[in-house]
Amino acid sequence: MTSDAPNNALRVAFAGGGTGGHIIPALAIAEHLQTCVGDHSPFTDVEFLFFGSDYGMETRLVPEAGFNLEALPIRGLSRSISIAGLKQNALLPFRMIASIMKANRALRAFKPHITVGTGGYASAVPVRQSLRNNIPVVLQEQNSYPGMVTRLFAPKVKQVFLTYEDAEKHLKGANTLLTGNPLRHLGISGDRAEAAIHFGLNPELPTLFILGGSQGARAINRHFVSRMSVYLEKLGMQVLWQTGKADYEYCQKHVGSNSKIALRPFIKEMDQAYTVADLMVCRAGAMTLTEINHFGLPSILIPLPSAAANHQEFNARSLEKAGAAKVILESELAEGAFLPLLSDVFTNKEKLSGMAKASAALKRPHATQEICDNIIRIASTSA
Protein backbone atom coordinates (compact mmCIF):
# COMPACT_ATOMS: atom_id res chain seq x y z
CA MET A 1 0.00 0.00 0.00
CA THR A 2 1.25 3.49 -0.78
CA SER A 3 -0.07 7.02 -0.47
CA ASP A 4 2.64 8.77 -2.44
CA ALA A 5 2.52 6.72 -5.65
CA PRO A 6 2.88 8.85 -8.80
CA ASN A 7 -0.39 10.06 -10.30
CA ASN A 8 0.16 8.02 -13.46
CA ALA A 9 0.62 4.75 -11.56
CA LEU A 10 -1.97 2.04 -12.08
CA ARG A 11 -3.12 0.85 -8.67
CA VAL A 12 -4.40 -2.74 -8.64
CA ALA A 13 -5.85 -4.60 -5.68
CA PHE A 14 -5.87 -8.41 -5.77
CA ALA A 15 -8.29 -10.49 -3.72
CA GLY A 16 -7.74 -14.22 -3.40
CA GLY A 17 -6.22 -16.87 -1.25
CA GLY A 18 -6.36 -20.07 0.70
CA THR A 19 -4.73 -22.33 -1.89
CA GLY A 20 -2.05 -21.94 -4.51
CA GLY A 21 -4.71 -22.33 -7.20
CA HIS A 22 -6.11 -18.93 -6.22
CA ILE A 23 -2.82 -17.20 -5.41
CA ILE A 24 -0.58 -18.24 -8.31
CA PRO A 25 -2.84 -16.70 -11.00
CA ALA A 26 -2.90 -13.40 -9.08
CA LEU A 27 0.89 -13.37 -8.84
CA ALA A 28 1.22 -14.23 -12.53
CA ILE A 29 -1.04 -11.33 -13.49
CA ALA A 30 0.75 -8.88 -11.18
CA GLU A 31 4.20 -9.84 -12.44
CA HIS A 32 3.10 -9.49 -16.05
CA LEU A 33 1.51 -6.11 -15.39
CA GLN A 34 4.90 -4.92 -14.12
CA THR A 35 6.37 -5.61 -17.56
CA CYS A 36 3.55 -4.39 -19.80
CA VAL A 37 1.72 -1.57 -18.04
CA GLY A 38 3.71 1.11 -19.87
CA ASP A 39 2.94 -0.32 -23.30
CA HIS A 40 0.15 1.58 -25.05
CA SER A 41 -1.58 2.60 -21.82
CA PRO A 42 -2.05 5.87 -19.95
CA PHE A 43 -0.03 4.45 -17.03
CA THR A 44 3.73 4.46 -16.67
CA ASP A 45 3.97 2.61 -13.37
CA VAL A 46 1.99 0.08 -11.36
CA GLU A 47 1.33 -0.48 -7.63
CA PHE A 48 -0.25 -3.51 -5.99
CA LEU A 49 -2.05 -4.44 -2.80
CA PHE A 50 -2.98 -8.05 -2.15
CA PHE A 51 -5.83 -9.12 0.11
CA GLY A 52 -5.96 -12.60 1.61
CA SER A 53 -6.54 -14.50 4.80
CA ASP A 54 -4.11 -14.28 7.69
CA TYR A 55 -3.30 -17.98 7.69
CA GLY A 56 -3.46 -19.28 4.10
CA MET A 57 -0.62 -19.90 1.66
CA GLU A 58 -0.76 -16.23 0.65
CA THR A 59 0.98 -15.24 3.91
CA ARG A 60 4.10 -16.88 2.48
CA LEU A 61 3.74 -16.67 -1.29
CA VAL A 62 2.77 -13.00 -1.61
CA PRO A 63 5.61 -11.52 0.50
CA GLU A 64 8.08 -13.92 -1.16
CA ALA A 65 7.07 -12.41 -4.50
CA GLY A 66 7.78 -8.92 -3.12
CA PHE A 67 4.19 -7.68 -2.79
CA ASN A 68 2.27 -6.15 0.11
CA LEU A 69 -0.37 -8.33 1.73
CA GLU A 70 -3.34 -7.03 3.71
CA ALA A 71 -4.10 -10.13 5.77
CA LEU A 72 -7.72 -10.40 6.87
CA PRO A 73 -8.86 -12.46 9.90
CA ILE A 74 -11.39 -14.30 7.74
CA ARG A 75 -12.01 -18.05 7.86
CA GLY A 76 -14.19 -20.38 5.86
CA LEU A 77 -17.24 -22.12 7.26
CA SER A 78 -16.17 -25.34 8.98
CA ARG A 79 -18.12 -28.50 8.15
CA SER A 80 -16.59 -30.32 11.10
CA ILE A 81 -18.71 -31.07 14.17
CA SER A 82 -15.60 -30.99 16.38
CA ILE A 83 -15.08 -28.42 19.14
CA ALA A 84 -12.55 -26.61 16.94
CA GLY A 85 -15.01 -26.53 14.05
CA LEU A 86 -17.87 -25.24 16.19
CA LYS A 87 -15.60 -22.58 17.66
CA GLN A 88 -14.50 -21.49 14.18
CA ASN A 89 -18.11 -21.09 13.07
CA ALA A 90 -19.08 -19.23 16.24
CA LEU A 91 -16.32 -16.69 15.62
CA LEU A 92 -17.20 -16.28 11.94
CA PRO A 93 -19.50 -13.20 12.34
CA PHE A 94 -16.86 -11.36 14.39
CA ARG A 95 -14.12 -12.25 11.91
CA MET A 96 -16.36 -11.07 9.09
CA ILE A 97 -16.98 -7.69 10.70
CA ALA A 98 -13.29 -7.22 11.47
CA SER A 99 -12.37 -8.19 7.89
CA ILE A 100 -14.88 -5.75 6.39
CA MET A 101 -13.53 -2.89 8.50
CA LYS A 102 -9.92 -3.71 7.69
CA ALA A 103 -10.62 -4.13 3.97
CA ASN A 104 -12.50 -0.81 3.84
CA ARG A 105 -9.63 1.06 5.49
CA ALA A 106 -7.08 -0.47 3.13
CA LEU A 107 -9.14 0.20 0.00
CA ARG A 108 -9.74 3.83 0.94
CA ALA A 109 -6.05 4.36 1.65
CA PHE A 110 -4.80 2.57 -1.47
CA LYS A 111 -7.53 3.89 -3.82
CA PRO A 112 -7.21 1.17 -6.47
CA HIS A 113 -8.27 1.79 -10.03
CA ILE A 114 -9.42 -1.82 -10.19
CA THR A 115 -9.76 -4.93 -8.00
CA VAL A 116 -8.95 -8.37 -9.42
CA GLY A 117 -10.62 -11.28 -7.62
CA THR A 118 -9.05 -14.72 -8.10
CA GLY A 119 -11.31 -16.74 -5.81
CA GLY A 120 -11.32 -18.48 -2.48
CA TYR A 121 -13.40 -17.35 0.49
CA ALA A 122 -10.68 -14.81 1.40
CA SER A 123 -11.59 -12.88 -1.75
CA ALA A 124 -15.27 -12.36 -0.91
CA VAL A 125 -14.90 -9.42 1.47
CA PRO A 126 -12.46 -7.34 -0.64
CA VAL A 127 -14.54 -7.95 -3.78
CA ARG A 128 -17.76 -6.99 -1.99
CA GLN A 129 -16.26 -3.87 -0.43
CA SER A 130 -14.69 -2.83 -3.74
CA LEU A 131 -18.10 -2.94 -5.38
CA ARG A 132 -19.60 -0.97 -2.50
CA ASN A 133 -16.85 1.65 -2.90
CA ASN A 134 -17.55 1.91 -6.66
CA ILE A 135 -14.20 0.37 -7.57
CA PRO A 136 -14.33 -1.60 -10.87
CA VAL A 137 -13.92 -5.34 -10.30
CA VAL A 138 -12.90 -8.19 -12.58
CA LEU A 139 -12.78 -11.87 -11.63
CA GLN A 140 -10.45 -14.61 -12.82
CA GLU A 141 -12.03 -18.07 -12.57
CA GLN A 142 -9.74 -21.09 -12.75
CA ASN A 143 -12.27 -23.92 -12.72
CA SER A 144 -14.83 -25.49 -15.03
CA TYR A 145 -17.45 -25.13 -12.30
CA PRO A 146 -17.04 -21.59 -10.93
CA GLY A 147 -16.33 -21.06 -7.26
CA MET A 148 -18.86 -19.57 -4.87
CA VAL A 149 -17.37 -16.06 -4.95
CA THR A 150 -17.42 -16.01 -8.75
CA ARG A 151 -21.01 -17.26 -8.90
CA LEU A 152 -22.09 -14.68 -6.32
CA PHE A 153 -20.48 -11.59 -7.82
CA ALA A 154 -20.16 -12.39 -11.55
CA PRO A 155 -23.28 -10.45 -12.64
CA LYS A 156 -22.05 -7.35 -10.77
CA VAL A 157 -18.47 -7.09 -12.02
CA LYS A 158 -17.03 -5.64 -15.21
CA GLN A 159 -15.69 -8.90 -16.60
CA VAL A 160 -15.05 -12.54 -15.69
CA PHE A 161 -12.01 -14.24 -17.25
CA LEU A 162 -12.70 -17.93 -17.78
CA THR A 163 -10.36 -20.88 -18.11
CA TYR A 164 -13.03 -23.29 -19.37
CA GLU A 165 -15.87 -22.62 -21.77
CA ASP A 166 -18.07 -24.91 -19.63
CA ALA A 167 -17.99 -22.34 -16.81
CA GLU A 168 -20.03 -19.81 -18.78
CA LYS A 169 -23.32 -21.71 -18.43
CA HIS A 170 -23.10 -21.30 -14.65
CA LEU A 171 -22.70 -17.51 -14.86
CA LYS A 172 -25.90 -16.16 -16.32
CA GLY A 173 -25.90 -12.38 -16.78
CA ALA A 174 -22.12 -12.06 -16.51
CA ASN A 175 -19.75 -10.47 -19.03
CA THR A 176 -17.38 -13.39 -19.61
CA LEU A 177 -14.24 -13.77 -21.68
CA LEU A 178 -12.51 -17.10 -22.36
CA THR A 179 -8.81 -16.44 -21.79
CA GLY A 180 -7.32 -19.52 -20.15
CA ASN A 181 -5.39 -19.62 -16.89
CA PRO A 182 -2.35 -17.37 -16.34
CA LEU A 183 0.84 -19.33 -15.70
CA ARG A 184 3.83 -18.30 -13.63
CA HIS A 185 7.49 -19.30 -13.93
CA LEU A 186 7.01 -22.27 -16.25
CA GLY A 187 9.21 -22.84 -19.28
CA ILE A 188 8.81 -25.04 -22.34
CA SER A 189 9.71 -28.63 -23.19
CA GLY A 190 13.43 -29.22 -23.25
CA ASP A 191 15.65 -32.16 -24.17
CA ARG A 192 13.92 -35.40 -23.12
CA ALA A 193 17.16 -37.36 -22.70
CA GLU A 194 18.65 -34.69 -20.44
CA ALA A 195 15.44 -34.56 -18.40
CA ALA A 196 15.42 -38.34 -17.98
CA ILE A 197 19.04 -38.38 -16.85
CA HIS A 198 18.29 -35.57 -14.39
CA PHE A 199 15.83 -37.88 -12.60
CA GLY A 200 18.00 -40.99 -12.98
CA LEU A 201 15.67 -42.51 -15.57
CA ASN A 202 16.23 -44.28 -18.89
CA PRO A 203 15.64 -41.93 -21.86
CA GLU A 204 14.53 -44.90 -23.97
CA LEU A 205 11.66 -46.08 -21.77
CA PRO A 206 8.13 -44.63 -21.79
CA THR A 207 7.54 -42.63 -18.62
CA LEU A 208 4.49 -42.38 -16.43
CA PHE A 209 4.48 -39.24 -14.27
CA ILE A 210 2.41 -39.62 -11.09
CA LEU A 211 1.66 -36.20 -9.62
CA GLY A 212 -0.55 -35.68 -6.59
CA GLY A 213 0.15 -31.98 -6.23
CA SER A 214 2.68 -30.36 -3.91
CA GLN A 215 1.15 -32.14 -0.92
CA GLY A 216 0.77 -35.46 -2.73
CA ALA A 217 -2.44 -37.47 -2.87
CA ARG A 218 -2.72 -40.23 -0.30
CA ALA A 219 -5.29 -42.38 -2.09
CA ILE A 220 -3.27 -42.28 -5.31
CA ASN A 221 -0.05 -43.06 -3.47
CA ARG A 222 -1.60 -46.01 -1.61
CA HIS A 223 -2.99 -47.41 -4.85
CA PHE A 224 0.36 -47.34 -6.63
CA VAL A 225 2.29 -48.66 -3.63
CA SER A 226 0.13 -51.79 -3.65
CA ARG A 227 0.14 -52.33 -7.44
CA MET A 228 3.30 -50.76 -8.83
CA SER A 229 5.14 -54.04 -9.40
CA VAL A 230 2.22 -55.33 -11.50
CA TYR A 231 2.08 -52.15 -13.57
CA LEU A 232 5.82 -52.15 -14.23
CA GLU A 233 5.76 -55.80 -15.27
CA LYS A 234 2.75 -55.57 -17.58
CA LEU A 235 3.42 -52.20 -19.22
CA GLY A 236 7.21 -52.06 -19.61
CA MET A 237 7.37 -48.50 -18.39
CA GLN A 238 9.25 -46.40 -15.86
CA VAL A 239 7.79 -44.00 -13.32
CA LEU A 240 8.51 -40.50 -12.09
CA TRP A 241 6.52 -40.13 -8.89
CA GLN A 242 6.00 -37.06 -6.74
CA THR A 243 4.63 -38.45 -3.50
CA GLY A 244 4.33 -35.28 -1.44
CA LYS A 245 6.42 -34.83 1.70
CA ALA A 246 3.94 -36.52 4.04
CA ASP A 247 3.92 -39.82 2.11
CA TYR A 248 7.50 -39.97 0.87
CA GLU A 249 8.93 -42.22 3.58
CA TYR A 250 5.92 -44.53 3.42
CA CYS A 251 6.21 -44.92 -0.35
CA GLN A 252 9.99 -45.30 -0.21
CA LYS A 253 9.69 -48.04 2.41
CA HIS A 254 7.16 -50.06 0.43
CA VAL A 255 8.52 -49.48 -3.08
CA GLY A 256 12.16 -50.00 -2.15
CA SER A 257 15.01 -49.53 -4.59
CA ASN A 258 14.04 -49.86 -8.23
CA SER A 259 15.87 -48.34 -11.18
CA LYS A 260 12.55 -47.88 -12.99
CA ILE A 261 11.11 -45.65 -10.28
CA ALA A 262 12.26 -42.11 -9.51
CA LEU A 263 10.62 -41.25 -6.21
CA ARG A 264 10.56 -37.61 -5.07
CA PRO A 265 8.78 -35.89 -2.16
CA PHE A 266 8.56 -32.69 -4.20
CA ILE A 267 9.74 -31.72 -7.68
CA LYS A 268 10.93 -28.17 -8.17
CA GLU A 269 12.08 -28.62 -11.79
CA MET A 270 8.59 -29.14 -13.16
CA ASP A 271 9.53 -28.19 -16.72
CA GLN A 272 11.97 -31.13 -16.80
CA ALA A 273 9.42 -33.45 -15.20
CA TYR A 274 6.83 -32.59 -17.83
CA THR A 275 9.45 -32.95 -20.57
CA VAL A 276 10.23 -36.57 -19.65
CA ALA A 277 6.58 -37.57 -19.14
CA ASP A 278 4.64 -39.50 -21.77
CA LEU A 279 1.48 -39.81 -19.69
CA MET A 280 0.27 -38.09 -16.51
CA VAL A 281 -1.68 -39.55 -13.62
CA CYS A 282 -2.81 -36.69 -11.40
CA ARG A 283 -5.58 -34.83 -9.64
CA ALA A 284 -7.63 -32.28 -11.56
CA GLY A 285 -6.77 -28.98 -9.92
CA ALA A 286 -7.02 -26.08 -12.33
CA MET A 287 -3.36 -25.07 -12.25
CA THR A 288 -2.12 -28.63 -12.74
CA LEU A 289 -4.36 -29.07 -15.77
CA THR A 290 -3.24 -25.73 -17.21
CA GLU A 291 0.37 -26.86 -16.87
CA ILE A 292 -0.14 -30.24 -18.56
CA ASN A 293 -2.02 -28.55 -21.41
CA HIS A 294 0.88 -26.10 -21.67
CA PHE A 295 3.18 -29.07 -22.31
CA GLY A 296 0.63 -30.94 -24.44
CA LEU A 297 0.51 -34.01 -22.21
CA PRO A 298 -2.19 -36.71 -22.19
CA SER A 299 -3.49 -37.62 -18.76
CA ILE A 300 -5.51 -39.97 -16.61
CA LEU A 301 -7.26 -37.77 -14.08
CA ILE A 302 -8.38 -38.84 -10.60
CA PRO A 303 -10.38 -35.88 -9.21
CA LEU A 304 -10.14 -35.11 -5.51
CA PRO A 305 -13.57 -36.22 -4.21
CA SER A 306 -13.56 -33.71 -1.34
CA ALA A 307 -12.91 -30.68 -3.57
CA ALA A 308 -15.40 -27.87 -3.02
CA ALA A 309 -18.57 -28.35 -5.11
CA ASN A 310 -16.79 -31.30 -6.77
CA HIS A 311 -15.05 -28.79 -9.02
CA GLN A 312 -12.15 -31.12 -9.82
CA GLU A 313 -14.44 -33.60 -11.52
CA PHE A 314 -15.95 -30.77 -13.56
CA ASN A 315 -12.41 -29.77 -14.61
CA ALA A 316 -11.54 -33.37 -15.46
CA ARG A 317 -14.68 -33.91 -17.50
CA SER A 318 -13.93 -30.78 -19.53
CA LEU A 319 -10.57 -32.25 -20.57
CA GLU A 320 -12.14 -35.65 -21.19
CA LYS A 321 -14.78 -34.06 -23.44
CA ALA A 322 -11.98 -32.39 -25.41
CA GLY A 323 -10.27 -35.76 -25.91
CA ALA A 324 -7.21 -34.76 -23.85
CA ALA A 325 -7.77 -37.01 -20.82
CA LYS A 326 -9.45 -40.06 -19.37
CA VAL A 327 -11.19 -39.79 -16.01
CA ILE A 328 -11.41 -42.42 -13.28
CA LEU A 329 -12.96 -41.68 -9.90
CA GLU A 330 -11.08 -42.42 -6.70
CA SER A 331 -13.83 -44.83 -5.64
CA GLU A 332 -13.12 -46.91 -8.75
CA LEU A 333 -9.43 -47.45 -7.98
CA ALA A 334 -10.14 -50.41 -5.70
CA GLU A 335 -12.41 -52.06 -8.27
CA GLY A 336 -9.58 -53.04 -10.60
CA ALA A 337 -10.60 -50.54 -13.29
CA PHE A 338 -7.32 -48.66 -13.38
CA LEU A 339 -5.04 -51.27 -14.96
CA PRO A 340 -7.25 -51.82 -18.04
CA LEU A 341 -7.54 -48.06 -18.50
CA LEU A 342 -3.82 -47.44 -18.06
CA SER A 343 -2.98 -50.31 -20.39
CA ASP A 344 -5.46 -49.14 -23.02
CA VAL A 345 -3.98 -45.64 -23.10
CA PHE A 346 -0.30 -46.33 -22.50
CA THR A 347 0.13 -49.18 -24.98
CA ASN A 348 -1.79 -47.52 -27.80
CA LYS A 349 0.58 -45.02 -29.42
CA GLU A 350 -2.12 -43.68 -31.73
CA LYS A 351 -4.48 -43.01 -28.83
CA LEU A 352 -1.69 -41.47 -26.74
CA SER A 353 -0.70 -39.20 -29.61
CA GLY A 354 -4.30 -38.12 -30.19
CA MET A 355 -4.77 -37.24 -26.53
CA ALA A 356 -1.49 -35.30 -26.56
CA LYS A 357 -2.64 -33.26 -29.58
CA ALA A 358 -5.99 -32.56 -27.90
CA SER A 359 -4.18 -31.45 -24.75
CA ALA A 360 -1.89 -29.11 -26.67
CA ALA A 361 -4.92 -27.64 -28.45
CA LEU A 362 -6.21 -26.45 -25.05
CA LYS A 363 -3.06 -24.44 -24.42
CA ARG A 364 -3.66 -20.69 -24.24
CA PRO A 365 -0.18 -19.11 -24.29
CA HIS A 366 -1.52 -15.55 -24.36
CA ALA A 367 -3.84 -15.89 -21.35
CA THR A 368 -1.87 -13.62 -19.05
CA GLN A 369 -1.37 -10.92 -21.68
CA GLU A 370 -5.05 -10.95 -22.63
CA ILE A 371 -6.12 -10.62 -18.99
CA CYS A 372 -3.65 -7.79 -18.37
CA ASP A 373 -4.78 -5.92 -21.51
CA ASN A 374 -8.37 -6.00 -20.29
CA ILE A 375 -7.42 -4.98 -16.75
CA ILE A 376 -5.58 -1.94 -18.12
CA ARG A 377 -8.47 -1.09 -20.44
CA ILE A 378 -11.08 -1.25 -17.68
CA ALA A 379 -8.88 0.55 -15.15
CA SER A 380 -8.21 3.35 -17.63
CA THR A 381 -11.87 4.35 -17.52
CA SER A 382 -11.68 4.92 -13.76
CA ALA A 383 -8.31 6.69 -13.66
N, C-alpha and C positions, 0 to 999 in steps of 0.2 A: 504494500500500500504506500502511496506517496501523495503529498499535497503540493509538491513543487515541480511536478512533471511539466515539461514544455507543453504549450498550448496545442501544438500540432502532434502530440503523442496520442496514439490510439490506446484507450484504456479498456481492457477486456477482463471481465470476471469469469472464472470457471467454477462450476458447481458440479461436484461428483465425488464419489468415493466409496469406500468399503472394500472393493476388490480391485485387482489390477485391471480387470476388464473395463472398469469405468474410469480409471485414472490414466492408464497408458494412452488412450485416445486423446484425452485432454492435453497431456504433455506433448504428444506428437503435433497437435494443432498449434500449441503455444510456440514450440520450437520452430515450426515452419513459419509462423507469423513473424518471428524475429528476422527471418531471412528475406521475406517478401513484402513486408508492409510498406516499404518505400517505393515499390514498383507500381507505377500507374495508380497511385492512390493519393488522397489529400494529406496523408499522414507520413511523417518522416521518422517516427519513433513508435515504440509500443511498450506499454506497461501492463503487468498482470497482477491479479489477485485471485488466489485459489480458495474456494470454500470446500470444507470437508468435515468429517467427524473428527473427534479428538482421540480416536483410538484405532482407526482403520489404517490400511496400508499407506494412505496418503500422508500420514504423519512422518513417514520415512521417505517415500518416493518423491514428494513435491519438494521438500528442502534439498534433497540430494541433487535434484535437477536445477537448483538455484532460484526457485520461486518462493514467494511469500504465501504462507498458508494461514487462513483464518479458520482455526479449528473450533467447530461448534460442539456443544455437549449433547448432541443428538444421538439417539439409539433407535434401532429398529424394534418392532413389536416382537416380543419373544413368544414362541409357540410352546415353550417348555412349561410344564406344570410344577417345576422345581421351585424351591424357595428363591433361588437366584432369579429365575424367570419371572416369578410373580413380583419380586421387588423391582426388576427392570421395568415391567409394565406399569407398576404403581408410580414410578418416578417419571414416566414418559410425559405427562402433561407439563410438569415443571421444567423438564429438559427442553420441551418444545417452546415454552415461553422464553426461556433463557436464550435459546438459539435464535428465535425471531428477533429479540432485542439486540443481540450481538450482530446478527446479519444486517439489520437495519443501520446500525451505527457504522459498520464497515462500508456498506454500500454508499451511504451519504458522504462519508469521508473520501472514498476512492472515486466516486462519480463515474462509473463505467459508461462507455458508449454502448456497450452490449454485454449481455451475459450469455455464456455458452454452457448449457446443461448437458452432462454426459451420463447421467443416470445414477442409480443407487439412492437409497433413502436419504443419504446425506445431502443430496442435491435438491430435495423438495423445498426446504425452507428458503434457500437463496433464490431459487427460481420463482417461487411465490412472491417473495418480497421485492424482487426485481420488477415483476409485473405490476405490483402495487405501487411501485415508485416510478412507473412509466418508463422503465428501462427496456429497450428492445431485447428479446430473448430468442435464441435459437437452441434447438436440441439436437444432439447426435445420438442416434439409437443403434446399438451394436447388434441386436438380436432380431431373429425372424419373428418372434412374438414380442412386441414392445413391452418394456418394463412399466411398472405402475406409474412412475413419475411421468414418463412419456405419454402414456394413455390419458393421464389426468390433465396435463397442460398442453398437449399438442394442438387443440383447436384455438388456443389463446396466444400462441407464439408466432413469430414471423416466419419461421421455416423449421422443418424437421429433416435432418439428413439421415437417410436410411442406408443400411448395409444390405438388406434383403428386400426384394420386391414384395415378398409375401407379407411384410410388415404393414404395407399400406392399407390393406383391407381392415386392419384393426384400428385405424386412425381416421375415422370419418370426420370430415370438416377441416382437416389439417392441410397446410401447404407443405407437401413433401417433395423431396428431391433424392433420387437414388444416386448415391455417391460412392458407396463402399466404405470400408473401415479405414481410418488413418493408421498407418504403421510407423513404428519408431525404432530406429537403430537396427534395421535388418537389411542385410546385403542381398546378393544374388547368388545363384548356384555357381560353385567353383569347380575345381578339379575333383572328380569323384575318387580317383585313386589316392590322392593326397588326403582327402577327407576320411577315407577308410583307414588309411595308415595312422592317422591322428587318433582314431579310436581303437587301434590295435585289431582291426578287422581285415578280412581278405577282400581286395578290390574286385575279385572275380565272382564272388558269391552274391546272390540276391539278398537284399537286406530288409528286414522288417524292423521298423522303428516304433517301439512301444512308448507312448508318451502320456502320462497321467496328469500333466500340468506340473507346476513348480512344487506342489505339495504331494505329487503322486496321486494314485487312485487305488485305494486298498483292495477293492473288489477285483479290479483288473490285475493287480499284482498277485493276489491269491490265486486267481485262475491260472495265470501263466506259471507260477511256481509249481502247481500241481500237474501241469500238462506240458511243460516246455520240452521235456525229453521226447515226447511223442511227436510234437510239432517239428522239432529239428530232424527227427528220423524220417518222417513222412514227406517233408517238403524241401529238404536239401537246402535250407536257408541259413542265414546267420541273423543275429538279433542285436540291435542297439536299444538299450532299455533304460529309460530314466524312471527310477523307482520312487523318487521323492525321498527326502532325508529321513522321514519317520519309518519308512519300510526298507531302507537300504540294507541294514544288517540282517534283517529277517530274510530278505531275498537272497543275499549273498550266502547266508548259512545253508539255505535249502537248494540253491542252484549249484553252489560250489564253483570249482575252477573249470571253465570250458572255453576253449579258444574261439568258439562260435558265438559267444555271448559277451558283449561289452556292457557291463553293468555300471551305472552311474547314479549317484543320489540326485545330482542336478547337473544339467548341461548348460554352460554359459555360451558355448560356441554353436548357437542354434543354426546359423547359416551352414556350417559344416555338417551338422547332424541331418539337416534337410537335404543336403547335397548327396549324402551317401544312401539315403532312404529310397527304396523302391515302392514301399507300401507303408502307410501309417495305420497304427491302431491307437485311438485316442478318445478322449472325451469330446464334447461338442461345444466348448466355450467359444464365444464369438472371436476372440483374438487368435486362438489356436487355429480355427478354421480359416481366418483371413491369412494367416501365415502359410498354411499348407496350400491354399489357392495361389498365393504369391509365388510359391515354388512349383506349382503345377503338379501336386502329388495326389495320387489316389488314396482313399482311406476307407477303413472300416471304423465306424463311429459307434461308441458305446456311451450314450448320453447319461449324465449324472441324474439319477432318478429324483434326488432331493432338490434339484435346482428350482429356484422360484418360478412358479407358474409353468413348470416343466419346459422352460424356454430352451433347454439344450436339445430336447427331442425336436422341437420346432426347427431349430437351426439345422440339426442333422437331416431332417426330412427335406429341407430346402436343397441341401447338397445332393441328397439321394435323387430327388426329382430332376435335378440338372444332370444326372448321370455321373457325378463326380465321386460318389461314395455309396457304400452299403451300410445299412444301419442294423444293429442287433441290440436289443435291450439287455440291461444287466441281469434281469430275471431269467433270461434265456441262456446265460452262460453255463449254468449247471445242467442244462437239458441236452448237452452234447451238440448244439447247433453251430457252435463256433468253428470247429474243425472243417466241416463240409463247406462252410462259407469261405473260410480262409483259403482252403485248398482250391475252391472254384475260382477265386480271384487271383491268387498268387501263382497258380500254375498255368493260367491262360494269358499268354502274352498279349493277345489281341484285346482281350477284355481289360487288362491292366493299362494298356496303351490308350484305349478309349476313355477310361476313367481319368487318366492323367490329362488328356486333352480337354475333357470337360471341366476338370479342376482349374486348369490354366485359363480357360475361357471366362472363369468367374473373377479372375484377377482384375483389380481396378487400381492401376499404378498411379493415377492422378487424383485419388480420393482426397488426400490431404490438401493439395493445391486447390481443388474445386471447393472444398469446405472453406478454406481461408479466403478465397476470392469472394464468396458470398457473405462471409462475416464482415469483410472490409466494405463491401457494397452496402450492406444493411446498416453498419455502424456509421457510415458516411452521412446517412440521412439524419442522424441524431447528433452529429458533431456540432 
